[in-house]
Amino acid sequence: LKYVRDWQEICKKDSLLGCPFVWRTTPPGMLGCMEYNQPMNNITRAEELLVAGTSGAAAHLHPHLDKYHWTGFREQNLIAEELLTFSGWDGLDYEIIDGYEIGITRPDNHVSEKDCLHHPNENLDVPDAYNTVLLHYLLSMAFDREKMHRSLG
């Protein structure tokens, strides 16, 4: 985080819009992703399926899943969020895009049975959702800064 803070200090000197740091949480892959043909609307159920798929008999069929520790992604995301929130640096300008909740609800949108983490280029629903949220943050920040600039001038 020291590098982010240092970068923001340098960047703020040259930018009227500021220099926000945007971090996207990481969604896990989903066992048997090619068996899904629609999004899931229940994050709790998606997490239950993730845990069930990486333990017991399923783990023997797909030993590579545990290698990536997909069931730990939520906790790892929370650790990163806490580091940002409680960094002790007043004025650290950051936003968090919740990619975990966007991605875990889309087990139907993955590359192949061997790659249940990434999204195919021909189906950009999930990456487009991330980009839409990022655009919202950037426009909101620009609007807030413009409003503040008008009130000062």
N, C-alpha and C positions, 0 to 999 in steps of 0.2 A: 504493500500500500504506500510505502514511502515514495516509490517511483511514480505512482499515480498522483500523489500530492505534489511532488516536485514538478511533474509535467503540467499540472493544472496551474501552478504558480507562474511558470514560464509562459504558458499559453494565454492566461488571462491578461497579460501585458499587451498581447497583440490582437485580442479578439473582443469585439463589442458584444457578441452573443454568449460569451463564456465558453467553458470547455468541460462539459459534463462527461463523466465516466459512466458508461453504460455496461452493466454486467448482466448476462443472461444465465439463469439457472439451467442446469443440465438435466434433460429428461433421460430416463433409462430406455433400453431396448425392451422388447416384449417377446417372451418365448412363444413360438408358433405364430409369429406375426402374419405369415402368409394365409393363415386360416381365418383371419378377420376380414370382413368386407364392408365394415362401416365403423364410424367413430364410436367410442364409448362415452357415455354421459356421466359415469359414476367413477370418480377418482379412487374412492375407497375400494371398489370392486377391482379396478385395474391393478391397484397395489396388492390386493389379495391374490390375484392371478399371477402377478410377478413373483411374489414370495413362493406360491405353490409350484411355480415352474422352475424355480432355482433350488428346490430342496427335494428330498425324497427320491422317488423313482424317476421323476422327470430329470433330475440332476444327472443321473447316470446316462440318460439318453442324450443330454446336451451338456457335457461337462464344461464346455467353453463359457457358458453363461456365468458361472460362479467366478470365473477368472476375471471378469470385468466388474464384479461387485455391484451389479445394477440395483440390488435391494438397498444399497447404502447411499444411493444418489440423493435421496431426500435429505438425509442427515448431513451429507457433505455440503449440499446447498445451504442448509441452515447454518452450518459453521461459517461459510463464506459470508452470508448475510450478517451474522453477528459480528464478524471482523469489520465489515464496513460500518455497521451501525455504531459499534462501540470502539472505533479506532482511536478516539480521543482527539481527533483532528477536527476542530471546529471549522466549518466552511468547506469541508470536503464535499464537492458537488458530484452526486452520483444518482443513478436510477437503476432499478433492478427490473428486468423483464422476466416474468415467471414462465420460462420455457418448460419447466418441469410439468406444470399443469396443462399446458398446451400440448406437449409431446406425448405424455402418458395416455392421454385420451384418444390418441390416433395410432393404435396398433395396426390399423389397416393400411397405413401409408409408409411402408418400408421397402427397401431395395429387394431383398431376397430372404429365403429361409436362413441363409448363412450370414446375412447382415440385417438383423432386426433392430439396429440402432439408427442407421442413416436413412434419409428420405431420398427417393429417386428424383432425378432432374426433371423427368416428364410430368411429375405430379407435385406441384409446388405448394400445396395447401398449407402445410405446417411452416415451411420457411416464409411463405407470404404472411402468415399470421404473425410471426416474429417481426417481420419488416413493418407490418401495419402498426404494431404496438410501438416499435422504435420511432416510426414517423410521428405517431401521436405524441410521444414524449418530446421529440425535437420541436414540433410545432407548438406544443404547450409551453416549453421553455422559452422559445423565441417570442411568443405572445406575451408571456409574463415579463420578460426583459424589456420588450418594447413598451409595455404599459408602464413599467417602472421608469424607463428613460423619459417618457412623456411627462410623468409627474414631477421629475427632477428639473426638466428644462422648460 
